[in-house]
Amino acid sequence: MLALSFLLSLLGTAANAAVSIYTDIPGVNAPLTTSTAPFAQSTENSAYSSLVLQAPAPPGGLQRDVPIILSTTTPAGVSIGQKGSFLGFSVELSIADAILGYNSTVLNPPLLNYLANLKERAGHGPTIRVGGNSQDESAMFPTTFTDAFGHQRMIQKWKEDNGNPTETPNINFAIELLYTMGNISALVDADWYFGLAFDQPFNDSNAMTVAKATEDILGHHLIALQLGNEPDLYAGHGRRPETYHIPEYFTEYSHFLNDLQLQNLEREKIILGPSVCCTWTTQEVLDAGYLQQFGNWINTIGVMHYPANNCGLSGVINPQDIFGNYLTHKAAQTFVDNYLTTART
């Protein structure tokens, strides 16, 4: 994205364009007059910002020669085998149609090209998660939604004061979204995590329908269903009582999974959780008995962890100030250090 912004900023200051228009109007035998104009400049919307971050100077004393010692034995501390698509990315449910495509037959070519390149490089289809903050207050409908211009949309959203500092909208989505994901998988072999609503765990009939439809439509391309997103923030955001903690969370989780049991899903280990981020640690949830109570359901242990964020709770972070933090291998090592114990559980 930075490279693209940089390229556009260069074009905007140094290039002009001319267009020749030809017509079949009788009596007109020559092209219309052409003219030139500079490319449009970026607007104030941050999505179109032409800001380019300045890379810090390379550190001194770099080790340029790295000895490689080949061994026929398994090195100490090696992880389990991973696919080339181990690293994936997340699509927020509220903008899934903008990223994936207009509907199941009108997919976004730039996205398909990108995913096809990832598949070619990784040797396996990419891993994509659809969900996020907007999944918890979402509901699925069998038909698309008519917007103010008469167009049919897969996503319908509106803004309410739901206590979330990111001002996450409420979401209705059409089952067409799942068919869109399925058609993307048919083309580029993508695998998916999909987020289920957990805002009202004792009124979960729609979430049950979503779970069943997602497995039916995506089949083996569905890795897991994410149950809840950042539940440790529910109380702080006013979506649960102030006394809400891990025991109450487990009670809701158990009720939801009992209802899910009645849906006769083909797979039982289909849940991604607990997906905590901030006020609880993943290890605290595991120590409280998460795997003992729900292990038969758990496909993937999920963690919501951000090295830095611009939610604005502690002031606004200047991206330039932290840019250098992401340019070292140590950053990734430090990022996962907190989960070494959890990974061994």
Secondary structure, DSSP 8 states (H G I E B T S, - for coil): -HHHHHHHHHHHHH-EEE-------TT--S-----EEE-----SSGGG-----------SS----------SS--TT------TT-S-EEEEGGGHHHHHEEETTEE-HHHHHHHHHHHHHHSS--EEEEESGGGTTEEEESS-EE-TTS-EESEEEE----S-TT---EEEEETHHHHHHHHHHHHH--EEEEEE--SSTTS-HHHHHHHHHHHHHHGGGEEEEEE-S-GGGTTTTTSS-TT--HHHHHHHHHHHHHHHHTT--S-S--EEEEEE-SSS-HHHHHHTTHHHHHTTTEEEEEE---SS--SSTT----HHHHGGGGSSHHHHHHHHHTTHHHHH-
